[in-house]
Amino acid sequence: MWGLIMREKIYRIIEPDGEGCKPSAVYDLVMMAVIIISLIPLAFKQSNALLSAIDRIAAVIFIADYILRLSTADMKLGKGALSFFLYPFTPLAIIDLLCILPSFDIISSAFRLLKVFRLFRAFRVFRAFKVIRYSKSIRIISKVITAQREPLGAVCILAFGYILIAALVIFNVEPDTFGTFFDAVYWAAVSLTTVGYGDIYPVSTAGRIVTMLSSFVGIAIVALPSGIITAGYMDELSKDQTD
């Protein structure tokens, strides 16, 4: 019984309940501060004692947070004992694990000979995604994306389809300018977003016409998800204020 009461108290602290719980708010602020500080070592190529200490302390805090969340998984998922087995496979739990693993020297040493596993260090960047759990605004945006996943998915398919079509057109219009189809896809993606780096560009009249059309269509396609997310965000804010 005592253990259950303690787990309930822990759960109310580590999980936001939207009721203005002060300990929960303090916990969120502390965790956000730890996340931000833990990213500091990534800004340096060479490590030192201070940066190593920051990384290790942050890893210990993240491990403790992961254990606390795992111990209260049944309250979060509501599936009894099965929750403790399902929780590690939830998206945020996977992010938490990816934040922790690169800090273990055993893993780094075991895969030192395999250059591909140097990417383990880059997994520390996932610590930034932990902010999703502690930021109310980001949680609202996550709800918006989940609620609007169908129209956003349709826009993504439209954009992907247009990139492929534009790449095929420009690749055949100017085969000398675009050495590979990937170059054409890169150009189409840059044109779609109207960024226009200028490192690869068509030189013929027909190619320039295709570029102009691609830019105009890109403005429309890029504007669609912005409008969808903005409208959904305003709806979520209205619901939150009503509740």
N, C-alpha and C positions, 0 to 999 in steps of 0.2 A: 504493500500500500504506500509506504513512504517513498519507494522508488518511483511509483506511478505519479505521485504528487510532484516529486522533483522533476520528472520528465515533462509534466504538463507546464510547470513554471519555465523550464528551459525552452520549451516549444513556443510559449507566448513571447519569450524574449527574442529568439532567433528568427521567428517568422512574423512578418508584419501583419497585424490584424485590422489596421485601419481605424482603431479606436483611440489613437493618441496615447498609447502606452509609452511612458517615459523611458523605462529600461530598454524597451525595444528600439526606440529612437536613438538612444545613446549607443546601443550596440551597432546599429546601422552606421552611425557617424564614425565610430571607431574602426569598423571594418572597411569603410570607404577610405579612411585615412591610411590604413595599413596597405590597402590595394595600391593607392597612389604612390606611397613611399616604396613599396616593393618593386615598382617599375623603374626606379632610379638606376639600379645597376645595369639595366638594359641600354642606358644612354652612354655607357663607357665600354670601350673595347678591352681595356685591361682592368682586371679586378684587383682589389686591395683588401686589407683587413676590414675596413669599414663597410665596403660594399658586400663582402662575404657575410659579415654579421647581419646586415640588413636582410639579405636573402634568406639566411638560416632562421632568423627570428620570424620573418614573415611566413616561412614554410611551416614553422611550428604552430603559429596562429591559425594558418589555413587547415592544418591537420586537425587541430582541436575543433575548429568549426565544422569540418567534415564529419568528425566522430559524433559531435553533438547532433548534427542533422540526421546522421544515420541512426542514432539511438532513438530519435523521435519520428522515424519514417512512417511508422504505423499511424500516427496522428495526422501526418500530412497527406498520405495516400489513402488512408482509410480501408486498407485491405488486410488488416490483421498481421500475422506473422509473415505473410508473403511480401508485405511492404518492405521488409528489411532486405529481401533479395532483389526486389524490383527497383528500389531507390537508386542503387549505383548506376543504373542504365537510363536514368532520366537525364534530359539535356543539361540542366544546371549541375547535376552531380558529376557528369562527365567533364564539364568545364573545370569544376573544382579539382578533380583528379589530375587533369592535365596541368593545372597550376602547381600541383604538389610534386609530381614525379620528377621534373627536371632538377629539383633541388637535392636529389639523392645522388651522392657521389658514386655509389655502387653502380647505378644505372649508367652514369657517364663513363665510368671506367670499363664496364663490361662491353660497351659498344664503341670504345675509342677507336678501334681499328676500322670501323665501318663509318665512312664519312657521312653517309645518309642520316645517321642517328645524331649528327650535330644539330639536326632540326629540333631535338629535344630541348635545346636551350631556347629556341624560338617559342616553344610552348608556354614560356613564362608570360608571353604577351596575352595569353588567355586570362591572366589575372585582371586585365582591364574589363573583360566581359563579366566578371563577378559583380561589377557595379550594378548590373541589371537587377540583381536581387535586392540591392539596398537603396536604389533610387526610385522614387515614386513616379517621376516623369518618364523614366525609361520603362518602368513596368506598364505604364499607360500605353506607351508606343508599342510595346510587345503585344498588349491586348489588341491594339488597333490592327497590327500586322496579322495577328491570328484571326481576328474577325473578318478582315478584308482579304484573306489569303486567296480567294477565288478570283476576284478582279485583278489583284496584283499578279497572280500567276498568269492570267490571260495577257496582261501587259508584258510580262517577261517573255512569254512565248512569242508575242508579236515582235518584240525587240530582237529576240534571237533569230527569228525567221527573217526579219528585215536585214539584219547584219549578214546572214548567209547569202541572201539574194543580192544585196548590194555588192558583196565581195565577189560573187560569181560574175556579175555584170562588169565591174571594173577590172577584174582579172582577165576577162576576154577582150575588153575595150583597149586596155593598155598592158599587154603581156610583157613588154620590155621594161616598164617601170616597176611592175610587181613581180619579183623573181619567183616567189612561192605563193601558194594560196593562203598561207598563214599571214603573209604580208598584207594581202588584200583584206583578210578578216580583221587584222589589226587596224588598218586604215578605216574600214567600215565602222568599227566600234568607236574609234576616235571621232569620226565624222558624225555618228549618231548622237554622241554626247556633246557635239559642237565644241569640243576642246580644241582640236586642230593644232597638234604639236608641230606639224610642218616638216617632220623628218622623212615622211613618205607622202608624195602628192602627185596627182596626175598632171601631165604637161600638154596633152592634146585637148582640143576643143570639146570633143565628145566626153572625155574624162572629167573635164571641169564642169560640164553640164550635169553629169551624174553626181559630182560632189555637191553642187548647189542643191539638187533635189534631195540628196541624202541629208544635208544639213537642215532643210526645211522640215522634212519628215521627222528628223531627230528631235527638233524642238517640240513637236506635237507629242511624240512618244515619251520623251523625258518628262513632259508636263503632266501626263496622265497619272503616274504613281504619286506625284507630289500632291495633286488634287485629291486623290483617294485617301492618302494618309492624313492630309489636313482635315478633310471632312470627318473622317473616323476619329481623329484626335479630339475635335470639338464635341462630337457625340459622347465620347468617353468622359470628357471633362464635365459635360452637362449631367451625365449619369452620376458621376462622383460627387458633384455638388448637391444633387437631389438626394443621394443616399446619406 
